[in-house]
Amino acid sequence: MISNFKHRELKINTNTSSYQGLWQELRAPAPLPPRRCHHSSVIVQNKLVVYGGQDITIGVFNDLWILNIDSCNPQSERWYNINAIGDFPGPLCRHSAIVYNEEVYIYGGTNGDNENSSTYKFNLETQTWSRYPGPMPGVDSHSAIVYKDLMIIFGGYQGGSLVNNLYVQSLIDLTWTKKESDFFPNPRASHRAVLYNGHMWIYGGRSYDSNYLQDLWKLNLEDWTWNLIEYTGNAPGVVSAHSACVYGEVMLIFGGVRDMLKETNEMFTYDFKANNWVLIQTETDIEDPVSDKEYPEHTMKSKKTLESKRSLISRENNLHSHSSNENKKPKHKRNNSYKQSEDSKKTYKGNHGGKSLKGRVRGKVPHSRDGHTANVFEDFMIIFGGDRHQMAFNDVYFYTITEKILKKD
């Protein structure tokens, strides 16, 4: 999600030696959200709003959590499980969320069996959900941004097949329009999109034959034309299910997966004006956060992980290439290797449940992960959740964006 805060014009500092200690891990008191990945999170005022997601061992969640953010008093930061009213989305993962007029709009996603085609609106003040059914098939693992009065949806899985469709929903009357183009990105899922200077920018994702992508595209949001960007610098390379957000003139990309069981915690910045990538955090090995009590279960689960992911990728490999977004779609539908949770509102032990230390702890780098979310708020990038080798997280990290990272001309 892109912050509404206005930042001074900045450029990348390529000296990476000063980045140690810029991470802060939040140690919040219970209750904590269950561990999850492929959820949504957005910033509304000073609140991180999280909905849904999945844990492969539990299922798909239908819970809503809010983290109050207070940088002046981090020890007061805590999670709240919200029991909202109205027509809520139900169990949902791999959906999108945007903020418009301080209300949260959720679209798409899947409950493990069916893709969602409705738009859901959540009002934080009244804690009420509203549902608006859509006219086209549902989609999941897509991207969404908000521009003026429009929500813009690209790519994902539709009917189980990869697509490169571009849909626009008016947030005034909630009508949909499909935008056509003669030149556009290949079908993809689990890519990421951001808004900068009247353009939607997308990077990476997965296409056919387990093909992880490393292309950068921008879409003009006035004439709806696409351009493939030939960038310079040390780019992220092939990556999927990463996070991307914008601060000033820079896009930050963190984490993601490069190949089966190859998650990463590298971080890159892309300078929109200079058209240049910089690697600002190299791969860092960190011990998995598994307690002694959890270790036997985690070990057994890890043995099943490779077989599970191979099964999923084998099914996706049956998909065939598209030459345009109107070509015949593959008949095969991907495997949904998760189930609905019978009790998604249960609070599970977090990565740091029961520890007395509260507030933000400096210096620890997040584990490699994919399926997490990132938001910019004030001068922080906030990371929540994700998973590694199908072990989900419920941790929160604040990355301090300072002049050691981005500095004046």
C-alpha positions as a Markdown table, in Angstrom:
| # | Residue | x | y | z |
|---|---|---|---|---|
| 1 | Met | 0.0 | 0.0 | 0.0 |
| 2 | Ile | 1.3 | 3.5 | -0.9 |
| 3 | Ser | 1.4 | 6.1 | 1.9 |
| 4 | Asn | -0.4 | 9.4 | 1.4 |
| 5 | Phe | 2.5 | 11.2 | 3.2 |
| 6 | Lys | 4.4 | 13.6 | 1.0 |
| 7 | His | 8.2 | 13.2 | 1.3 |
| 8 | Arg | 11.0 | 15.5 | 0.0 |
| 9 | Glu | 12.7 | 14.5 | -3.2 |
| 10 | Leu | 15.4 | 12.0 | -2.4 |
| 11 | Lys | 17.9 | 9.8 | -4.2 |
| 12 | Ile | 19.5 | 6.4 | -3.3 |
| 13 | Asn | 22.6 | 6.3 | -1.2 |
| 14 | Thr | 24.6 | 3.3 | -2.6 |
| 15 | Asn | 26.8 | 2.9 | 0.6 |
| 16 | Thr | 25.2 | -0.2 | 2.1 |
| 17 | Ser | 27.7 | -0.4 | 5.0 |
| 18 | Ser | 25.5 | 1.8 | 7.3 |
| 19 | Tyr | 22.2 | -0.2 | 7.1 |
| 20 | Gln | 22.8 | -2.4 | 10.2 |
| 21 | Gly | 20.4 | -1.7 | 13.0 |
| 22 | Leu | 17.7 | 0.0 | 10.9 |
| 23 | Trp | 15.3 | -2.9 | 11.5 |
| 24 | Gln | 13.1 | -2.9 | 14.6 |
| 25 | Glu | 11.1 | -5.9 | 15.5 |
| 26 | Leu | 7.8 | -5.3 | 17.4 |
| 27 | Arg | 7.3 | -7.3 | 20.6 |
| 28 | Ala | 3.6 | -6.7 | 21.1 |
| 29 | Pro | 1.6 | -8.2 | 24.1 |
| 30 | Ala | -1.1 | -10.9 | 23.5 |
| 31 | Pro | -3.4 | -11.3 | 21.8 |
| 32 | Leu | -1.5 | -11.7 | 18.6 |
| 33 | Pro | -2.9 | -12.6 | 15.1 |
| 34 | Pro | -2.4 | -16.2 | 14.1 |
| 35 | Arg | 0.6 | -16.8 | 11.8 |
| 36 | Arg | -0.4 | -16.2 | 8.2 |
| 37 | Cys | 0.7 | -15.5 | 4.6 |
| 38 | His | -1.1 | -14.2 | 1.5 |
| 39 | His | -3.2 | -11.9 | 3.6 |
| 40 | Ser | -3.9 | -8.2 | 3.0 |
| 41 | Ser | -2.7 | -5.2 | 5.0 |
| 42 | Val | -3.2 | -1.4 | 4.5 |
| 43 | Ile | -2.6 | 1.7 | 6.6 |
| 44 | Val | -5.6 | 3.8 | 7.6 |
| 45 | Gln | -4.6 | 6.8 | 9.8 |
| 46 | Asn | -2.2 | 5.3 | 12.3 |
| 47 | Lys | -3.6 | 1.8 | 12.0 |
| 48 | Leu | -2.3 | -1.3 | 10.2 |
| 49 | Val | -5.5 | -3.2 | 9.1 |
| 50 | Val | -5.0 | -6.9 | 8.3 |
| 51 | Tyr | -7.6 | -9.3 | 6.8 |
| 52 | Gly | -7.6 | -13.0 | 6.0 |
| 53 | Gly | -4.6 | -15.0 | 4.7 |
| 54 | Gln | -3.7 | -18.6 | 5.2 |
| 55 | Asp | -1.6 | -21.0 | 7.2 |
| 56 | Ile | -1.1 | -24.3 | 5.4 |
| 57 | Thr | -1.7 | -26.3 | 8.5 |
| 58 | Ile | -4.8 | -24.4 | 9.7 |
| 59 | Gly | -6.6 | -23.1 | 6.7 |
| 60 | Val | -7.9 | -19.8 | 5.3 |
| 61 | Phe | -8.7 | -17.1 | 7.8 |
| 62 | Asn | -11.7 | -14.8 | 8.0 |
| 63 | Asp | -10.4 | -12.6 | 10.8 |
| 64 | Leu | -9.8 | -8.8 | 10.9 |
| 65 | Trp | -6.9 | -7.4 | 13.0 |
| 66 | Ile | -5.8 | -3.8 | 13.7 |
| 67 | Leu | -2.4 | -2.8 | 15.0 |
| 68 | Asn | -2.3 | 0.7 | 16.5 |
| 69 | Ile | 1.0 | 2.3 | 15.5 |
| 70 | Asp | 2.6 | 4.9 | 17.9 |
| 71 | Ser | 6.2 | 5.7 | 17.1 |
| 72 | Cys | 6.4 | 8.1 | 20.1 |
| 73 | Asn | 5.4 | 5.3 | 22.5 |
| 74 | Pro | 6.1 | 1.9 | 20.8 |
| 75 | Gln | 5.5 | 0.0 | 24.1 |
| 76 | Ser | 1.8 | 1.0 | 23.7 |
| 77 | Glu | 1.5 | -0.7 | 20.2 |
| 78 | Arg | -0.8 | -3.6 | 20.3 |
| 79 | Trp | -3.1 | -5.8 | 18.2 |
| 80 | Tyr | -6.9 | -5.8 | 18.4 |
| 81 | Asn | -9.1 | -8.5 | 16.9 |
| 82 | Ile | -12.1 | -6.7 | 15.5 |
| 83 | Asn | -15.6 | -8.3 | 15.6 |
| 84 | Ala | -17.1 | -6.2 | 12.8 |
| 85 | Ile | -20.7 | -6.3 | 11.6 |
| 86 | Gly | -22.3 | -6.5 | 8.1 |
| 87 | Asp | -21.7 | -8.6 | 5.0 |
| 88 | Phe | -18.0 | -9.6 | 5.5 |
| 89 | Pro | -15.8 | -11.5 | 3.0 |
| 90 | Gly | -15.5 | -14.7 | 4.9 |
| 91 | Pro | -12.4 | -16.9 | 4.6 |
| 92 | Leu | -10.1 | -15.3 | 2.0 |
| 93 | Cys | -6.5 | -15.3 | 1.0 |
| 94 | Arg | -4.5 | -14.0 | -2.0 |
| 95 | His | -6.9 | -11.1 | -2.3 |
| 96 | Ser | -6.1 | -7.4 | -2.6 |
| 97 | Ala | -6.8 | -4.3 | -0.4 |
| 98 | Ile | -6.6 | -0.6 | -1.0 |
| 99 | Val | -7.7 | 2.5 | 0.9 |
| 100 | Tyr | -10.0 | 5.2 | -0.5 |
| 101 | Asn | -11.5 | 8.0 | 1.6 |
| 102 | Glu | -10.2 | 6.2 | 4.7 |
| 103 | Glu | -12.3 | 3.1 | 4.0 |
| 104 | Val | -10.7 | -0.3 | 3.1 |
| 105 | Tyr | -11.7 | -2.0 | -0.2 |
| 106 | Ile | -11.0 | -5.7 | -0.6 |
| 107 | Tyr | -11.3 | -7.5 | -3.9 |
| 108 | Gly | -10.8 | -11.0 | -5.3 |
| 109 | Gly | -9.0 | -13.8 | -3.5 |
| 110 | Thr | -10.0 | -17.3 | -2.8 |
| 111 | Asn | -11.3 | -19.4 | 0.1 |
| 112 | Gly | -9.5 | -22.5 | -1.2 |
| 113 | Asp | -12.4 | -23.6 | -3.4 |
| 114 | Asn | -13.8 | -20.5 | -5.2 |
| 115 | Glu | -12.5 | -17.2 | -6.3 |
| 116 | Asn | -14.2 | -14.1 | -5.0 |
| 117 | Ser | -15.7 | -11.7 | -7.5 |
| 118 | Ser | -17.2 | -9.2 | -5.0 |
| 119 | Thr | -15.8 | -6.0 | -3.7 |
| 120 | Tyr | -16.0 | -5.5 | 0.1 |
| 121 | Lys | -15.8 | -2.2 | 1.8 |
| 122 | Phe | -14.9 | -1.8 | 5.5 |
| 123 | Asn | -15.6 | 1.4 | 7.5 |
| 124 | Leu | -13.3 | 1.7 | 10.5 |
| 125 | Glu | -15.4 | 4.2 | 12.2 |
| 126 | Thr | -18.5 | 2.1 | 12.3 |
| 127 | Gln | -16.7 | -1.2 | 12.0 |
| 128 | Thr | -19.1 | -2.3 | 9.3 |
| 129 | Trp | -18.7 | -4.4 | 6.1 |
| 130 | Ser | -20.6 | -3.8 | 2.9 |
| 131 | Arg | -20.6 | -6.2 | -0.1 |
| 132 | Tyr | -20.8 | -5.2 | -3.8 |
| 133 | Pro | -21.1 | -8.2 | -6.2 |
| 134 | Gly | -19.1 | -7.9 | -9.4 |
| 135 | Pro | -20.1 | -8.8 | -13.0 |
| 136 | Met | -17.0 | -10.8 | -14.0 |
| 137 | Pro | -15.3 | -14.0 | -12.8 |
| 138 | Gly | -13.3 | -13.7 | -9.6 |
| 139 | Val | -9.5 | -13.5 | -9.5 |
| 140 | Asp | -6.8 | -14.1 | -7.0 |
| 141 | Ser | -3.0 | -13.5 | -6.7 |
| 142 | His | -3.5 | -10.3 | -8.7 |
| 143 | Ser | -2.4 | -6.8 | -7.9 |
| 144 | Ala | -4.4 | -3.7 | -7.0 |
| 145 | Ile | -3.7 | 0.0 | -6.7 |
| 146 | Val | -5.9 | 3.1 | -6.2 |
| 147 | Tyr | -5.6 | 6.1 | -8.5 |
| 148 | Lys | -7.9 | 9.1 | -8.1 |
| 149 | Asp | -11.4 | 7.5 | -7.9 |
| 150 | Leu | -10.4 | 4.2 | -9.5 |
| 151 | Met | -9.2 | 0.8 | -8.2 |
| 152 | Ile | -7.0 | -0.9 | -10.9 |
| 153 | Ile | -6.7 | -4.7 | -11.0 |
| 154 | Phe | -4.1 | -6.5 | -13.0 |
| 155 | Gly | -3.3 | -10.2 | -13.7 |
| 156 | Gly | -3.6 | -13.1 | -11.3 |
| 157 | Tyr | -5.5 | -16.4 | -11.6 |
| 158 | Gln | -9.0 | -16.2 | -13.1 |
| 159 | Gly | -11.0 | -19.5 | -13.2 |
| 160 | Gly | -7.7 | -21.2 | -12.2 |
| 161 | Ser | -5.8 | -19.9 | -15.3 |
| 162 | Leu | -3.2 | -17.1 | -15.5 |
| 163 | Val | -4.4 | -13.9 | -17.1 |
| 164 | Asn | -3.1 | -10.4 | -17.9 |
| 165 | Asn | -6.5 | -8.7 | -17.9 |
| 166 | Leu | -6.7 | -5.1 | -16.8 |
| 167 | Tyr | -9.9 | -4.1 | -14.9 |
| 168 | Val | -10.8 | -0.7 | -13.5 |
| 169 | Gln | -13.5 | -0.2 | -10.9 |
| 170 | Ser | -15.0 | 3.2 | -10.2 |
| 171 | Leu | -15.0 | 3.8 | -6.4 |
| 172 | Ile | -17.8 | 6.3 | -6.9 |
| 173 | Asp | -20.5 | 4.1 | -8.5 |
| 174 | Leu | -18.6 | 0.7 | -8.2 |
| 175 | Thr | -19.0 | 0.0 | -12.0 |
| 176 | Trp | -16.3 | -2.0 | -13.8 |
| 177 | Thr | -14.5 | -1.4 | -17.1 |
| 178 | Lys | -12.0 | -3.7 | -18.9 |
| 179 | Lys | -9.1 | -1.8 | -20.5 |
| 180 | Glu | -7.7 | -3.2 | -23.8 |
| 181 | Ser | -4.2 | -2.6 | -25.2 |
| 182 | Asp | -2.1 | -3.8 | -28.2 |
| 183 | Phe | 1.0 | -4.2 | -26.0 |
| 184 | Phe | 0.9 | -5.5 | -22.5 |
| 185 | Pro | 2.8 | -7.7 | -20.0 |
| 186 | Asn | 2.6 | -11.5 | -20.1 |
| 187 | Pro | 0.0 | -13.2 | -17.9 |
| 188 | Arg | 1.3 | -13.5 | -14.3 |
| 189 | Ala | 0.4 | -13.9 | -10.7 |
| 190 | Ser | 1.9 | -12.9 | -7.4 |
| 191 | His | 3.6 | -9.9 | -9.0 |
| 192 | Arg | 3.5 | -6.5 | -7.2 |
| 193 | Ala | 2.2 | -3.1 | -8.3 |
| 194 | Val | 2.8 | 0.4 | -7.0 |
| 195 | Leu | 1.6 | 3.9 | -8.0 |
| 196 | Tyr | 4.1 | 6.6 | -8.9 |
| 197 | Asn | 3.7 | 9.8 | -10.9 |
| 198 | Gly | 0.4 | 8.9 | -12.6 |
| 199 | His | 1.6 | 5.4 | -13.6 |
| 200 | Met | 1.1 | 1.9 | -12.3 |
| 201 | Trp | 4.5 | 0.0 | -12.1 |
| 202 | Ile | 4.6 | -3.8 | -11.8 |
| 203 | Tyr | 7.6 | -6.0 | -11.1 |
| 204 | Gly | 8.1 | -9.8 | -11.2 |
| 205 | Gly | 5.6 | -12.5 | -10.5 |
| 206 | Arg | 5.2 | -16.0 | -11.8 |
| 207 | Ser | 4.1 | -17.0 | -15.3 |
| 208 | Tyr | 3.8 | -20.4 | -17.1 |
| 209 | Asp | 6.1 | -23.4 | -16.6 |
| 210 | Ser | 7.1 | -22.1 | -13.1 |
| 211 | Asn | 8.7 | -19.2 | -14.8 |
| 212 | Tyr | 9.7 | -16.5 | -12.3 |
| 213 | Leu | 9.7 | -13.1 | -13.8 |
| 214 | Gln | 12.1 | -10.1 | -13.5 |
| 215 | Asp | 10.5 | -7.6 | -15.9 |
| 216 | Leu | 9.4 | -4.0 | -15.0 |
| 217 | Trp | 6.4 | -2.4 | -16.6 |
| 218 | Lys | 4.7 | 0.9 | -16.3 |
| 219 | Leu | 1.1 | 1.7 | -17.3 |
| 220 | Asn | 0.0 | 5.3 | -18.1 |
| 221 | Leu | -3.2 | 5.8 | -16.1 |
| 222 | Glu | -4.5 | 8.4 | -18.4 |
| 223 | Asp | -4.2 | 6.8 | -21.9 |
| 224 | Trp | -3.9 | 3.2 | -20.6 |
| 225 | Thr | -0.7 | 2.4 | -22.6 |
| 226 | Trp | 2.0 | 0.0 | -21.3 |
| 227 | Asn | 5.8 | 0.4 | -21.5 |
| 228 | Leu | 8.4 | -2.2 | -20.8 |
| 229 | Ile | 11.3 | -0.6 | -18.9 |
| 230 | Glu | 14.9 | -1.4 | -19.7 |
| 231 | Tyr | 16.4 | -0.6 | -16.3 |
| 232 | Thr | 20.0 | -0.4 | -15.1 |
| 233 | Gly | 21.7 | -1.4 | -11.8 |
| 234 | Asn | 21.6 | -4.4 | -9.5 |
| 235 | Ala | 17.9 | -5.5 | -9.9 |
| 236 | Pro | 16.1 | -8.1 | -7.7 |
| 237 | Gly | 16.2 | -10.6 | -10.5 |
| 238 | Val | 13.4 | -13.3 | -10.8 |
| 239 | Val | 11.1 | -13.0 | -7.8 |
| 240 | Ser | 7.5 | -13.6 | -6.9 |
| 241 | Ala | 5.2 | -13.0 | -3.9 |
| 242 | His | 7.6 | -10.2 | -2.7 |
| 243 | Ser | 6.5 | -6.8 | -1.4 |
| 244 | Ala | 6.8 | -3.4 | -3.0 |
| 245 | Cys | 6.0 | 0.0 | -1.8 |
| 246 | Val | 7.0 | 3.6 | -2.6 |
| 247 | Tyr | 8.7 | 6.3 | -0.5 |
| 248 | Gly | 9.4 | 9.6 | -2.2 |
| 249 | Glu | 11.1 | 8.9 | -5.6 |
| 250 | Val | 12.0 | 5.3 | -4.7 |
| 251 | Met | 10.4 | 1.9 | -4.8 |
| 252 | Leu | 11.5 | -0.6 | -2.1 |
| 253 | Ile | 11.2 | -4.3 | -2.8 |
| 254 | Phe | 11.7 | -6.8 | 0.0 |
| 255 | Gly | 11.7 | -10.6 | 0.2 |
| 256 | Gly | 9.8 | -13.0 | -2.1 |
| 257 | Val | 10.6 | -16.4 | -3.6 |
| 258 | Arg | 12.9 | -17.1 | -6.5 |
| 259 | Asp | 12.5 | -20.8 | -6.9 |
| 260 | Met | 10.9 | -23.7 | -5.1 |
| 261 | Leu | 11.9 | -23.4 | -1.4 |
| 262 | Lys | 14.2 | -20.4 | -2.2 |
| 263 | Glu | 12.7 | -17.5 | -0.2 |
| 264 | Thr | 14.9 | -14.4 | 0.3 |
| 265 | Asn | 15.2 | -11.5 | 2.6 |
| 266 | Glu | 17.2 | -9.3 | 0.2 |
| 267 | Met | 16.0 | -5.7 | -0.3 |
| 268 | Phe | 16.3 | -3.5 | -3.3 |
| 269 | Thr | 15.5 | 0.1 | -4.1 |
| 270 | Tyr | 14.5 | 1.4 | -7.6 |
| 271 | Asp | 15.0 | 5.1 | -8.3 |
| 272 | Phe | 12.2 | 6.1 | -10.7 |
| 273 | Lys | 14.0 | 9.2 | -12.0 |
| 274 | Ala | 17.4 | 7.5 | -12.4 |
| 275 | Asn | 15.9 | 4.2 | -13.7 |
| 276 | Asn | 18.4 | 2.4 | -11.5 |
| 277 | Trp | 18.3 | -0.5 | -9.0 |
| 278 | Val | 20.4 | -0.8 | -5.9 |
| 279 | Leu | 20.8 | -3.9 | -3.6 |
| 280 | Ile | 20.6 | -2.4 | -0.1 |
| 281 | Gln | 20.4 | -5.6 | 1.9 |
| 282 | Thr | 22.1 | -8.9 | 1.0 |
| 283 | Glu | 20.8 | -12.4 | 1.8 |
| 284 | Thr | 21.0 | -13.0 | 5.6 |
| 285 | Asp | 20.6 | -16.4 | 7.2 |
| 286 | Ile | 18.6 | -16.4 | 10.4 |
| 287 | Glu | 17.6 | -19.3 | 12.6 |
| 288 | Asp | 13.9 | -20.3 | 12.2 |
| 289 | Pro | 11.8 | -18.9 | 15.1 |
| 290 | Val | 10.5 | -22.3 | 16.4 |
| 291 | Ser | 10.2 | -23.0 | 20.1 |
| 292 | Asp | 11.2 | -26.4 | 21.6 |
| 293 | Lys | 7.6 | -27.4 | 21.9 |
| 294 | Glu | 6.9 | -26.5 | 18.3 |
| 295 | Tyr | 10.1 | -28.2 | 16.9 |
| 296 | Pro | 8.9 | -31.8 | 16.4 |
| 297 | Glu | 5.8 | -30.6 | 14.6 |
| 298 | His | 7.8 | -28.2 | 12.5 |
| 299 | Thr | 10.3 | -30.9 | 11.5 |
| 300 | Met | 7.6 | -33.2 | 10.3 |
| 301 | Lys | 6.0 | -30.4 | 8.5 |
| 302 | Ser | 9.3 | -29.4 | 6.8 |
| 303 | Lys | 9.7 | -32.9 | 5.4 |
| 304 | Lys | 6.3 | -32.6 | 3.7 |
| 305 | Thr | 7.0 | -29.1 | 2.3 |
| 306 | Leu | 9.1 | -30.1 | -0.7 |
| 307 | Glu | 6.7 | -32.7 | -1.9 |
| 308 | Ser | 3.8 | -30.3 | -1.4 |
| 309 | Lys | 5.4 | -27.5 | -3.4 |
| 310 | Arg | 6.5 | -29.9 | -6.1 |
| 311 | Ser | 2.9 | -31.1 | -6.4 |
| 312 | Leu | 1.6 | -27.5 | -6.7 |
| 313 | Ile | 4.2 | -26.5 | -9.3 |
| 314 | Ser | 3.7 | -29.6 | -11.3 |
| 315 | Arg | 0.0 | -28.8 | -11.6 |
| 316 | Glu | 0.8 | -25.2 | -12.6 |
| 317 | Asn | 3.3 | -26.4 | -15.2 |
| 318 | Asn | 0.4 | -27.8 | -17.2 |
| 319 | Leu | -0.6 | -24.3 | -18.1 |
| 320 | His | 0.3 | -23.1 | -21.6 |
| 321 | Ser | 1.6 | -19.7 | -22.8 |
| 322 | His | -0.7 | -16.9 | -23.9 |
| 323 | Ser | 0.1 | -14.6 | -26.8 |
| 324 | Ser | -2.6 | -12.1 | -25.8 |
| 325 | Asn | -5.2 | -11.7 | -23.1 |
| 326 | Glu | -7.9 | -12.9 | -25.4 |
| 327 | Asn | -6.2 | -16.2 | -26.4 |
| 328 | Lys | -7.5 | -19.5 | -25.4 |
| 329 | Lys | -6.9 | -20.2 | -21.7 |
| 330 | Pro | -5.4 | -23.4 | -20.4 |
| 331 | Lys | -7.9 | -25.9 | -19.3 |
| 332 | His | -6.0 | -27.0 | -16.2 |
| 333 | Lys | -6.7 | -25.3 | -12.9 |
| 334 | Arg | -4.0 | -25.0 | -10.3 |
| 335 | Asn | -4.1 | -27.0 | -7.1 |
| 336 | Asn | -5.4 | -25.2 | -4.0 |
| 337 | Ser | -3.3 | -26.8 | -1.3 |
| 338 | Tyr | -5.1 | -25.4 | 1.6 |
| 339 | Lys | -8.4 | -25.7 | 3.4 |
| 340 | Gln | -10.9 | -23.4 | 5.1 |
| 341 | Ser | -10.3 | -22.9 | 8.8 |
| 342 | Glu | -13.1 | -24.0 | 11.1 |
| 343 | Asp | -12.0 | -21.5 | 13.8 |
| 344 | Ser | -10.0 | -18.8 | 12.1 |
| 345 | Lys | -10.6 | -16.4 | 15.0 |
| 346 | Lys | -8.7 | -18.5 | 17.5 |
| 347 | Thr | -5.6 | -16.7 | 18.8 |
| 348 | Tyr | -2.5 | -18.8 | 18.4 |
| 349 | Lys | 0.9 | -18.4 | 20.0 |
| 350 | Gly | 3.0 | -15.8 | 18.2 |
| 351 | Asn | 6.6 | -15.9 | 17.4 |
| 352 | His | 7.3 | -14.1 | 20.7 |
| 353 | Gly | 4.2 | -15.0 | 22.7 |
| 354 | Gly | 4.9 | -15.0 | 26.5 |
| 355 | Lys | 8.1 | -13.0 | 26.4 |
| 356 | Ser | 8.2 | -10.0 | 28.8 |
| 357 | Leu | 10.1 | -7.7 | 26.5 |
| 358 | Lys | 7.7 | -5.3 | 24.8 |
| 359 | Gly | 8.0 | -2.5 | 22.3 |
| 360 | Arg | 10.4 | -2.4 | 19.3 |
| 361 | Val | 13.8 | -4.3 | 19.4 |
| 362 | Arg | 16.5 | -2.9 | 17.2 |
| 363 | Gly | 18.9 | -4.7 | 14.9 |
| 364 | Lys | 17.3 | -8.1 | 14.0 |
| 365 | Val | 16.8 | -8.7 | 10.3 |
| 366 | Pro | 13.5 | -10.4 | 9.2 |
| 367 | His | 13.7 | -14.0 | 8.1 |
| 368 | Ser | 13.5 | -14.8 | 4.4 |
| 369 | Arg | 9.9 | -15.0 | 3.4 |
| 370 | Asp | 7.3 | -14.6 | 0.7 |
| 371 | Gly | 3.5 | -13.9 | 0.8 |
| 372 | His | 4.1 | -11.1 | 3.4 |
| 373 | Thr | 2.9 | -7.5 | 3.1 |
| 374 | Ala | 4.7 | -4.1 | 3.3 |
| 375 | Asn | 3.3 | -0.6 | 3.9 |
| 376 | Val | 5.0 | 2.8 | 4.2 |
| 377 | Phe | 3.9 | 4.9 | 7.2 |
| 378 | Glu | 5.8 | 8.0 | 8.4 |
| 379 | Asp | 9.4 | 7.2 | 7.7 |
| 380 | Phe | 9.0 | 3.4 | 8.1 |
| 381 | Met | 8.4 | 0.4 | 5.9 |
| 382 | Ile | 6.3 | -2.1 | 8.0 |
| 383 | Ile | 6.5 | -5.8 | 7.2 |
| 384 | Phe | 3.9 | -8.3 | 8.5 |
| 385 | Gly | 3.6 | -12.0 | 8.2 |
| 386 | Gly | 4.5 | -14.2 | 5.2 |
| 387 | Asp | 6.0 | -17.7 | 5.3 |
| 388 | Arg | 9.2 | -19.7 | 4.7 |
| 389 | His | 9.1 | -23.3 | 3.7 |
| 390 | Gln | 5.3 | -23.2 | 4.5 |
| 391 | Met | 6.0 | -22.1 | 8.1 |
| 392 | Ala | 4.0 | -18.9 | 8.5 |
| 393 | Phe | 4.9 | -15.8 | 10.5 |
| 394 | Asn | 3.0 | -13.3 | 12.5 |
| 395 | Asp | 5.9 | -11.0 | 13.2 |
| 396 | Val | 6.0 | -7.2 | 12.6 |
| 397 | Tyr | 9.2 | -5.4 | 11.5 |
| 398 | Phe | 9.7 | -1.7 | 11.1 |
| 399 | Tyr | 12.4 | -0.6 | 8.6 |
| 400 | Thr | 13.6 | 2.9 | 9.3 |
| 401 | Ile | 14.0 | 4.9 | 6.1 |
| 402 | Thr | 16.6 | 7.5 | 6.9 |
| 403 | Glu | 19.0 | 9.7 | 5.1 |
| 404 | Lys | 21.5 | 6.8 | 5.4 |
| 405 | Ile | 19.3 | 5.1 | 2.8 |
| 406 | Leu | 17.9 | 8.0 | 0.9 |
| 407 | Lys | 19.5 | 11.4 | 0.9 |
| 408 | Lys | 19.1 | 14.9 | -0.6 |
| 409 | Asp | 20.6 | 15.8 | -3.9 |
